[in-house]
Amino acid sequence: MNIELIQLWPLLAGLGLFLFGMGLMEESLSQLLRGSVKSFIRRHTHHPLKALLSGAVITAILQSSTLVTLLVMSFAGAGILGLENGIGIILGANIGTTFTGWLVSLLGFKFNIQAVVLPILALGGLGLIFFRKKSMVRLFGFIMGFGFLFMGLAYMKDGFAVFSEHIDFNLLNGRPMVLFLLFGFVLSAAIHSSSGSMVIFLSLLSEGMIDLHQAFYLVIGSDLGTTMTALISTFKGNTIKKKTGWAQFYINVISAAIALVMMNPISQFISVILQIHDPLFSLVAFHSSFNFLGILFIFPFLGKFTSLINRIISPRETDLVKFIKEVSPDESTSGFIALQKEIGQYLQQAIFTNQQFISSSEQNEENELNYQTLKKYENEVKRFSLSLQNLTLSEAEAEKLELMTASVRYATLSAKDIKDVLQNLESIQYSGVEELSQFNQTLIALQSDLYGHIQLILQDQTQEKTDPPASIKRLILDINQNLSKLMVQMSAHRKDELDFSSLLNLIHEINNSNEYLYRSLELIYSARNHAQ
């Protein structure tokens, strides 16, 4: 074996181009179809069978079972999607993800794709340069990703061809098959893509570096490895997201067990019944077959499987409420006292959520989770308020309850206003423009100061004033004036280079959020001093 003649760079470059192309296609399609995919999931997942078919279709289009699984986890965590239907989508995704293998084996290995790669890259690159409309940019980004994907495949094929000429593969003979399974698992977990792993296995198989039996074990391991991304995402998720992520893991474990137990019958079915003798098609057919059998095994018992997941993954979330959880809403006196304390705690939670939004300035999963947590907290407080409302209350008690309920509503609206401009905040943070960076830093400093002042007031139990401190109102006015002043200064220097309509909207929403906070604090004071 001549080590000097073995060139790893074509292999690594090919893998890099393939994964980059797949990532670009995935990102472009998810952005292009973001609203469509979400509305499609909402409309077509009311029944488990529809959920399964939807998962297969969406995954085949997006070419990423991991992306679909994470999307399902996000929807389930937000309460948009039930656990049973979410598991149905994941089952469908296991079939949809095999589409990439069929596509690559048909086009990448049986068709001279290199003849059209350069025109595809030219079309995608020129489209990205000359078009500014977001939908067109995403479309040409998808085309560009498609070109990179198959260019990477060509490099890998050529690299493996050279590699195979200088390696003695007799070393693999007699090796335990579990090593191939483990290699498939580690590779798929490392590159976060079972599709990318499949392309590597197809390349190895096409050059005779592995035999079909060894490739079967690699694919089984790869299917298990692709669950790692979802499992990692469960660490910071709520209970329903944990259940969804672990459901995917158990589904793939069951499918892998079926593949190991029925490997010979499946192989016979492919070669004898389906008359598929090409090793590449046989490998892809094996991948599709054992995933399909996994669906047949689980889907008829989907309700029981969901119940089992519910029992295995028990809720470990701490109570959101602090003061009202130990109080009976049937007793109005203690109920009002506990609710009043809880609303002060709720306003602090809303301020914490706003702080997280402002400090990270990104539309990400963690911020969405923070907002959903706040909404769940709001629902708990409102549920308790409704219980009190059903009691026989005096006119003064009813008025006080209305004040406290309105305080919660305004605190939530404050967080919603910041959440609605996270895209603007994110674009400012990553704009690379010095003036916008200064604007962002000033905004963070001013808002942090305001939030700190309000929290100190809420934590001071000795406050006996009838109105919230006027200093808070002055801070809100100062923030609005300072941000507006900065924008005017930027407009004088940058002219048409900045999106001032977005900045105006941002300042407007920030001011609205702050006014809602003040109004919430004001109502807390009013309720505290309201006679019962």
C-alpha positions as CSV (number, residue, x, y, z in Angstrom):
1,M,0.0,0.0,0.0
2,N,1.5,3.3,-1.2
3,I,0.4,6.0,1.3
4,E,1.9,8.8,-0.8
5,L,-0.4,7.9,-3.7
6,I,-3.6,8.0,-1.6
7,Q,-5.2,11.4,-1.9
8,L,-7.7,12.3,0.8
9,W,-8.3,15.9,-0.3
10,P,-10.7,15.0,-3.2
11,L,-12.7,12.8,-0.7
12,L,-12.9,15.5,1.9
13,A,-13.6,18.2,-0.6
14,G,-16.3,16.1,-2.1
15,L,-17.9,15.4,1.3
16,G,-17.7,19.1,2.2
17,L,-19.3,20.2,-1.1
18,F,-22.0,17.6,-0.8
19,L,-22.9,18.6,2.8
20,F,-22.7,22.3,1.9
21,G,-24.9,21.8,-1.1
22,M,-27.4,19.8,0.9
23,G,-27.4,22.4,3.7
24,L,-27.9,25.2,1.1
25,M,-30.8,23.3,-0.5
26,E,-32.4,22.6,2.9
27,E,-32.0,26.2,4.1
28,S,-33.3,27.7,0.8
29,L,-36.3,25.3,0.7
30,S,-37.2,25.8,4.3
31,Q,-37.1,29.6,3.9
32,L,-38.9,29.4,0.6
33,L,-41.6,27.1,1.9
34,R,-41.6,28.1,5.6
35,G,-45.1,29.4,5.7
36,S,-46.4,26.7,3.4
37,V,-44.8,23.9,5.3
38,K,-46.2,25.2,8.6
39,S,-49.7,25.6,7.2
40,F,-49.5,22.2,5.5
41,I,-48.6,20.6,8.8
42,R,-51.5,22.4,10.6
43,R,-54.0,21.4,7.9
44,H,-52.9,17.8,7.2
45,T,-52.0,16.4,10.6
46,H,-55.4,16.0,12.3
47,H,-55.4,12.3,11.7
48,P,-52.4,9.9,12.3
49,L,-52.5,8.5,8.7
50,K,-52.5,12.0,7.2
51,A,-49.7,12.9,9.6
52,L,-47.6,9.9,8.4
53,L,-48.2,10.8,4.7
54,S,-47.4,14.5,5.4
55,G,-44.1,13.5,7.1
56,A,-43.1,11.4,4.0
57,V,-44.0,14.2,1.5
58,I,-42.4,17.0,3.5
59,T,-39.2,15.1,4.1
60,A,-38.9,14.0,0.5
61,I,-39.2,17.7,-0.5
62,L,-36.9,19.1,2.1
63,Q,-34.5,16.1,2.0
64,S,-33.9,16.2,5.7
65,S,-35.6,14.0,8.3
66,T,-33.6,15.8,11.0
67,L,-35.1,19.2,9.9
68,V,-38.6,17.8,9.9
69,T,-38.1,16.1,13.3
70,L,-36.9,19.4,14.8
71,L,-39.8,21.2,13.2
72,V,-42.2,18.6,14.8
73,M,-40.5,19.1,18.1
74,S,-41.0,22.9,17.9
75,F,-44.7,22.5,16.9
76,A,-45.3,20.0,19.6
77,G,-43.5,22.1,22.2
78,A,-45.7,25.1,21.3
79,G,-48.9,23.1,21.6
80,I,-49.7,23.4,17.9
81,L,-49.3,19.6,17.3
82,G,-50.3,16.7,19.4
83,L,-47.8,14.0,20.4
84,E,-49.5,11.2,18.6
85,N,-49.7,13.1,15.3
86,G,-46.2,14.3,15.7
87,I,-45.0,10.8,16.0
88,G,-47.0,10.0,12.9
89,I,-45.0,12.7,11.0
90,I,-41.7,11.2,12.3
91,L,-42.8,7.8,11.0
92,G,-43.4,9.3,7.6
93,A,-40.1,11.1,7.7
94,N,-38.3,7.8,8.0
95,I,-39.7,6.9,4.5
96,G,-39.3,10.3,3.0
97,T,-35.6,10.5,3.9
98,T,-34.9,7.4,1.7
99,F,-35.9,9.6,-1.3
100,T,-32.4,11.2,-1.3
101,G,-30.8,7.8,-1.7
102,W,-32.9,6.9,-4.7
103,L,-32.3,10.3,-6.2
104,V,-28.5,10.1,-5.8
105,S,-28.3,6.5,-7.0
106,L,-30.3,7.2,-10.1
107,L,-28.8,10.6,-11.1
108,G,-25.4,10.6,-9.4
109,F,-24.3,7.1,-10.3
110,K,-26.4,6.1,-13.4
111,F,-26.5,9.5,-15.1
112,N,-23.6,11.7,-16.3
113,I,-24.6,14.5,-14.0
114,Q,-21.2,16.2,-14.5
115,A,-22.3,17.3,-17.9
116,V,-25.0,19.6,-16.4
117,V,-23.3,20.5,-13.1
118,L,-21.6,23.6,-14.5
119,P,-24.7,25.0,-16.2
120,I,-26.6,24.4,-12.9
121,L,-23.9,26.3,-10.9
122,A,-23.8,29.1,-13.4
123,L,-27.6,29.5,-13.3
124,G,-27.7,29.5,-9.5
125,G,-24.7,31.8,-9.1
126,L,-25.9,34.4,-11.7
127,G,-29.4,34.3,-10.2
128,L,-28.0,35.0,-6.7
129,I,-26.1,38.0,-8.1
130,F,-28.7,39.6,-10.3
131,F,-31.9,39.0,-8.3
132,R,-32.7,40.8,-5.1
133,K,-36.2,39.5,-4.4
134,K,-36.1,37.1,-1.4
135,S,-38.1,34.4,-3.1
136,M,-35.9,34.4,-6.1
137,V,-32.7,34.5,-4.0
138,R,-34.0,31.4,-2.2
139,L,-34.9,29.7,-5.4
140,F,-31.5,30.2,-7.0
141,G,-29.9,29.3,-3.7
142,F,-31.7,25.9,-4.0
143,I,-30.4,25.5,-7.5
144,M,-26.9,26.4,-6.4
145,G,-27.1,23.9,-3.6
146,F,-28.2,21.2,-6.1
147,G,-25.2,21.9,-8.2
148,F,-22.8,21.8,-5.3
149,L,-24.4,18.5,-4.1
150,F,-23.7,16.7,-7.3
151,M,-20.3,18.3,-7.8
152,G,-19.3,17.0,-4.3
153,L,-20.6,13.6,-5.3
154,A,-18.4,13.6,-8.4
155,Y,-15.4,14.5,-6.4
156,M,-16.1,11.7,-3.9
157,K,-16.6,9.1,-6.7
158,D,-13.3,10.1,-8.3
159,G,-11.5,10.2,-4.9
160,F,-12.8,6.8,-3.9
161,A,-11.8,5.4,-7.3
162,V,-8.2,6.5,-6.7
163,F,-8.4,5.4,-3.0
164,S,-9.5,1.9,-4.0
165,E,-6.5,1.4,-6.3
166,H,-4.0,1.7,-3.5
167,I,-5.8,0.0,-0.5
168,D,-5.9,-3.7,0.2
169,F,-9.5,-4.3,1.2
170,N,-8.8,-7.9,2.4
171,L,-8.3,-6.2,5.8
172,L,-12.1,-5.8,6.0
173,N,-12.7,-9.5,5.5
174,G,-13.8,-11.3,8.6
175,R,-14.2,-8.1,10.6
176,P,-17.2,-8.2,13.0
177,M,-20.3,-6.6,11.4
178,V,-20.9,-4.6,14.6
179,L,-17.9,-2.5,13.6
180,F,-19.7,-1.4,10.4
181,L,-22.8,-0.7,12.4
182,L,-20.9,1.5,14.8
183,F,-19.1,3.3,12.0
184,G,-22.4,4.1,10.4
185,F,-23.8,5.4,13.7
186,V,-20.7,7.6,14.4
187,L,-20.5,9.0,10.9
188,S,-24.2,10.0,10.7
189,A,-24.2,11.5,14.2
190,A,-21.0,13.5,13.4
191,I,-22.2,15.0,10.1
192,H,-25.9,15.2,11.3
193,S,-27.1,13.7,8.1
194,S,-28.1,10.1,7.3
195,S,-28.5,11.2,3.6
196,G,-24.8,12.4,3.6
197,S,-23.8,9.1,5.1
198,M,-25.8,7.1,2.5
199,V,-24.0,8.9,-0.3
200,I,-20.6,7.9,1.2
201,F,-21.8,4.3,1.5
202,L,-23.0,4.3,-2.1
203,S,-19.7,5.6,-3.2
204,L,-17.8,2.9,-1.3
205,L,-20.1,0.3,-2.7
206,S,-19.8,1.5,-6.3
207,E,-16.0,1.3,-6.1
208,G,-16.0,-2.2,-4.6
209,M,-14.5,-1.0,-1.3
210,I,-17.2,-2.7,0.7
211,D,-19.7,-5.5,-0.2
212,L,-23.5,-5.2,0.0
213,H,-23.7,-7.1,3.3
214,Q,-21.3,-4.7,5.0
215,A,-23.2,-1.7,3.5
216,F,-26.5,-3.0,5.1
217,Y,-24.9,-2.7,8.5
218,L,-23.5,0.8,7.8
219,V,-27.0,2.0,6.8
220,I,-28.6,0.5,9.9
221,G,-26.0,2.3,12.1
222,S,-26.6,5.5,10.1
223,D,-30.3,5.4,10.8
224,L,-29.6,5.2,14.6
225,G,-27.0,8.0,14.4
226,T,-29.4,10.4,12.8
227,T,-31.4,10.5,16.0
228,M,-28.6,12.1,18.0
229,T,-29.5,15.7,16.8
230,A,-33.1,15.4,18.0
231,L,-31.9,13.9,21.3
232,I,-29.5,16.7,21.9
233,S,-32.3,19.2,21.2
234,T,-34.4,17.6,24.1
235,F,-31.9,18.8,26.7
236,K,-33.3,22.3,26.8
237,G,-36.8,21.4,25.7
238,N,-40.0,21.1,27.6
239,T,-41.6,17.7,28.3
240,I,-43.5,17.4,25.1
241,K,-40.3,18.1,23.1
242,K,-38.5,15.5,25.1
243,K,-41.2,13.0,24.3
244,T,-41.0,13.8,20.6
245,G,-37.3,13.5,20.4
246,W,-37.2,10.2,22.3
247,A,-40.0,8.9,20.2
248,Q,-37.8,9.3,17.1
249,F,-35.0,7.4,18.8
250,Y,-37.3,4.5,19.8
251,I,-38.8,4.3,16.3
252,N,-35.4,4.1,14.7
253,V,-34.2,1.5,17.3
254,I,-37.3,-0.7,16.4
255,S,-36.6,-0.2,12.7
256,A,-32.9,-1.2,13.2
257,A,-33.9,-4.3,15.2
258,I,-36.3,-5.3,12.4
259,A,-33.5,-4.7,9.8
260,L,-31.0,-6.9,11.8
261,V,-33.5,-9.7,12.4
262,M,-34.9,-9.8,8.9
263,M,-31.8,-8.9,6.9
264,N,-31.8,-12.1,4.9
265,P,-35.5,-12.2,4.1
266,I,-35.4,-8.5,3.0
267,S,-32.3,-9.2,0.9
268,Q,-34.1,-12.2,-0.7
269,F,-37.2,-10.1,-1.3
270,I,-35.2,-7.4,-3.1
271,S,-33.2,-9.8,-5.3
272,V,-35.9,-12.5,-6.0
273,I,-39.2,-10.7,-5.8
274,L,-38.3,-7.2,-6.9
275,Q,-35.5,-8.5,-9.2
276,I,-33.1,-5.8,-8.2
277,H,-29.6,-6.9,-8.7
278,D,-27.7,-3.6,-8.9
279,P,-25.8,-3.2,-5.6
280,L,-26.6,0.5,-5.3
281,F,-30.3,0.1,-5.9
282,S,-30.3,-2.9,-3.6
283,L,-28.8,-0.9,-0.8
284,V,-31.4,1.9,-1.2
285,A,-34.2,-0.6,-1.5
286,F,-33.0,-2.2,1.8
287,H,-33.0,1.2,3.5
288,S,-36.6,1.9,2.3
289,S,-37.7,-1.7,3.1
290,F,-36.7,-1.8,6.8
291,N,-38.0,1.7,7.4
292,F,-41.3,0.7,5.8
293,L,-41.5,-2.4,8.0
294,G,-40.9,-0.3,11.0
295,I,-43.9,1.8,10.1
296,L,-46.0,-1.3,9.6
297,F,-44.9,-2.6,13.0
298,I,-45.6,0.7,14.9
299,F,-48.4,2.5,13.1
300,P,-51.3,0.0,14.0
301,F,-50.3,0.5,17.7
302,L,-49.6,4.3,17.4
303,G,-51.9,5.1,20.3
304,K,-50.4,2.5,22.6
305,F,-46.9,3.6,21.5
306,T,-47.7,7.2,22.4
307,S,-49.0,6.1,25.8
308,L,-45.8,4.2,26.4
309,I,-43.8,7.3,25.5
310,N,-45.9,9.4,27.9
311,R,-45.2,6.9,30.7
312,I,-41.4,6.6,29.9
313,I,-40.8,10.4,29.7
314,S,-42.5,11.7,32.8
315,P,-42.9,15.5,33.3
316,R,-40.0,17.0,35.2
317,E,-41.0,20.6,34.7
318,T,-41.2,22.8,37.8
319,D,-44.4,24.6,38.5
320,L,-44.6,28.0,36.8
321,V,-46.8,29.5,39.5
322,K,-45.4,30.2,42.9
323,F,-48.1,31.6,45.2
324,I,-51.4,30.4,43.9
325,K,-50.5,26.7,43.6
326,E,-51.1,26.0,47.3
327,V,-54.2,28.2,47.6
328,S,-57.8,27.1,47.0
329,P,-59.6,29.4,44.6
330,D,-62.8,28.7,46.6
331,E,-61.6,31.0,49.4
332,S,-61.6,34.5,48.1
333,T,-59.6,36.3,50.8
334,S,-56.5,34.1,50.6
335,G,-57.0,33.7,46.9
336,F,-56.8,37.5,46.3
337,I,-53.7,37.8,48.4
338,A,-52.0,34.9,46.6
339,L,-53.0,36.2,43.2
340,Q,-51.7,39.7,43.9
341,K,-48.3,38.3,44.8
342,E,-48.4,36.0,41.8
343,I,-49.0,38.9,39.4
344,G,-46.0,40.7,40.7
345,Q,-44.0,37.5,40.1
346,Y,-45.6,37.2,36.6
347,L,-44.5,40.8,35.7
348,Q,-40.9,39.8,36.7
349,Q,-41.1,36.8,34.4
350,A,-42.3,39.0,31.6
351,I,-39.4,41.3,32.2
352,F,-37.0,38.3,32.2
353,T,-38.4,37.2,28.9
354,N,-37.9,40.7,27.4
355,Q,-34.3,40.7,28.7
356,Q,-33.7,37.4,26.9
357,F,-35.1,38.8,23.7
358,I,-33.1,42.0,23.8
359,S,-29.8,40.4,24.9
360,S,-29.9,37.6,22.2
361,S,-31.7,39.6,19.5
362,E,-32.4,36.4,17.5
363,Q,-35.3,34.5,16.3
364,N,-34.3,31.1,17.7
365,E,-35.8,28.1,19.4
366,E,-34.7,29.2,22.9
367,N,-36.5,32.6,22.6
368,E,-39.6,30.8,21.2
369,L,-39.5,28.5,24.2
370,N,-39.2,31.4,26.6
371,Y,-42.2,33.1,25.1
372,Q,-44.3,29.8,25.2
373,T,-43.3,29.4,28.8
374,L,-44.6,32.9,29.6
375,K,-47.8,32.1,27.8
376,K,-48.3,28.9,29.8
377,Y,-47.7,30.9,33.0
378,E,-50.3,33.4,31.8
379,N,-52.8,30.6,31.3
380,E,-52.2,29.3,34.8
381,V,-52.8,32.7,36.3
382,K,-55.9,33.3,34.2
383,R,-57.3,29.9,35.1
384,F,-57.0,30.8,38.8
385,S,-58.6,34.3,38.1
386,L,-61.5,32.7,36.4
387,S,-62.0,30.4,39.4
388,L,-62.2,33.4,41.7
389,Q,-64.5,35.1,39.2
390,N,-67.0,32.3,39.6
391,L,-67.3,33.0,43.3
392,T,-69.9,35.5,44.7
393,L,-67.7,38.6,44.8
394,S,-68.5,42.1,46.0
395,E,-68.3,44.9,43.5
396,A,-64.9,46.0,44.9
397,E,-63.5,42.5,44.7
398,A,-64.7,42.2,41.1
399,E,-63.0,45.5,40.2
400,K,-59.8,44.5,41.9
401,L,-59.8,41.1,40.0
402,E,-60.3,43.0,36.7
403,L,-57.3,45.2,37.5
404,M,-55.1,42.2,38.3
405,T,-56.2,40.3,35.2
406,A,-55.5,43.4,33.0
407,S,-52.0,43.7,34.5
408,V,-51.2,40.2,33.3
409,R,-52.5,41.0,29.9
410,Y,-50.4,44.1,29.5
411,A,-47.3,42.3,30.7
412,T,-47.8,39.6,28.1
413,L,-48.4,42.3,25.4
414,S,-45.1,43.8,26.4
415,A,-43.2,40.6,25.7
416,K,-45.1,40.0,22.4
417,D,-44.1,43.4,21.1
418,I,-40.4,42.6,21.6
419,K,-40.9,39.1,20.1
420,D,-42.5,40.7,17.0
421,V,-39.4,42.7,16.2
422,L,-36.8,40.0,16.9
423,Q,-36.1,39.8,13.1
424,N,-35.3,43.6,13.1
425,L,-33.1,43.2,16.1
426,E,-31.3,40.2,14.6
427,S,-30.7,42.1,11.3
428,I,-29.2,45.1,13.2
429,Q,-27.0,42.8,15.3
430,Y,-25.5,41.1,12.3
431,S,-25.6,44.0,9.8
432,G,-21.8,44.8,10.1
433,V,-22.7,48.5,10.0
434,E,-20.9,50.4,12.8
435,E,-23.8,52.9,13.4
436,L,-26.3,50.0,13.7
437,S,-24.0,48.2,16.1
438,Q,-23.8,51.3,18.2
439,F,-27.6,51.6,18.1
440,N,-28.0,48.0,19.2
441,Q,-25.6,48.5,22.1
442,T,-27.4,51.6,23.2
443,L,-30.8,49.9,23.0
444,I,-29.5,46.9,25.1
445,A,-28.1,49.3,27.8
446,L,-31.2,51.5,28.0
447,Q,-33.6,48.6,28.2
448,S,-31.5,46.7,30.8
449,D,-31.5,49.9,32.9
450,L,-35.3,50.1,32.7
451,Y,-35.9,46.4,33.4
452,G,-33.6,46.6,36.4
453,H,-35.5,49.6,37.9
454,I,-38.8,47.9,37.5
455,Q,-37.5,44.7,39.1
456,L,-36.1,46.6,42.1
457,I,-39.5,48.2,42.6
458,L,-41.3,44.8,42.4
459,Q,-38.8,43.2,44.9
460,D,-39.2,46.1,47.4
461,Q,-42.0,44.8,49.6
462,T,-42.0,48.1,51.7
463,Q,-43.4,50.2,48.8
464,E,-46.5,51.9,50.0
465,K,-46.9,54.5,47.3
466,T,-50.2,54.9,45.6
467,D,-48.6,55.2,42.2
468,P,-45.6,53.7,40.5
469,P,-42.4,55.9,40.7
470,A,-42.4,58.7,38.1
471,S,-38.8,57.7,37.4
472,I,-40.0,54.7,35.3
473,K,-42.1,57.0,33.2
474,R,-39.1,59.3,32.6
475,L,-36.9,56.3,31.7
476,I,-39.4,55.2,29.1
477,L,-39.5,58.7,27.6
478,D,-35.7,59.0,27.6
479,I,-35.4,55.6,25.8
480,N,-37.7,56.7,23.1
481,Q,-36.0,60.1,22.7
482,N,-32.5,58.6,22.7
483,L,-33.3,55.9,20.1
484,S,-35.1,58.4,17.9
485,K,-32.1,60.8,18.1
486,L,-29.7,58.1,17.1
487,M,-31.9,57.2,14.1
488,V,-31.9,60.9,13.0
489,Q,-28.1,61.0,13.3
490,M,-27.8,57.9,11.2
491,S,-30.2,59.2,8.6
492,A,-28.0,62.4,8.2
493,H,-24.9,60.3,7.5
494,R,-26.1,57.1,5.7
495,K,-29.0,58.5,3.6
496,D,-30.5,55.6,1.6
497,E,-28.1,52.9,2.9
498,L,-30.2,51.9,5.9
499,D,-33.8,50.6,6.2
500,F,-35.2,53.5,8.3
501,S,-38.8,52.2,8.0
502,S,-37.7,49.1,9.9
503,L,-35.9,51.2,12.5
504,L,-38.9,53.4,13.0
505,N,-41.1,50.3,13.5
506,L,-38.5,48.9,15.9
507,I,-38.5,52.1,18.0
508,H,-42.3,52.2,17.9
509,E,-42.6,48.6,19.1
510,I,-40.0,49.0,21.8
511,N,-41.8,52.1,23.1
512,N,-45.1,50.2,23.1
513,S,-43.6,47.3,25.0
514,N,-42.2,49.7,27.6
515,E,-45.6,51.5,27.9
516,Y,-47.3,48.1,28.4
517,L,-44.8,47.3,31.2
518,Y,-45.6,50.6,32.9
519,R,-49.3,50.0,32.5
520,S,-49.0,46.6,34.1
521,L,-47.0,48.0,37.0
522,E,-49.5,50.8,37.4
523,L,-52.4,48.3,37.6
524,I,-50.5,46.3,40.2
525,Y,-50.3,49.5,42.4
526,S,-54.0,50.2,41.7
527,A,-55.0,46.6,42.7
528,R,-52.8,46.8,45.9
529,N,-54.5,50.0,47.0
530,H,-58.0,49.0,45.9
531,A,-60.4,48.5,48.8
532,Q,-62.0,45.1,49.0
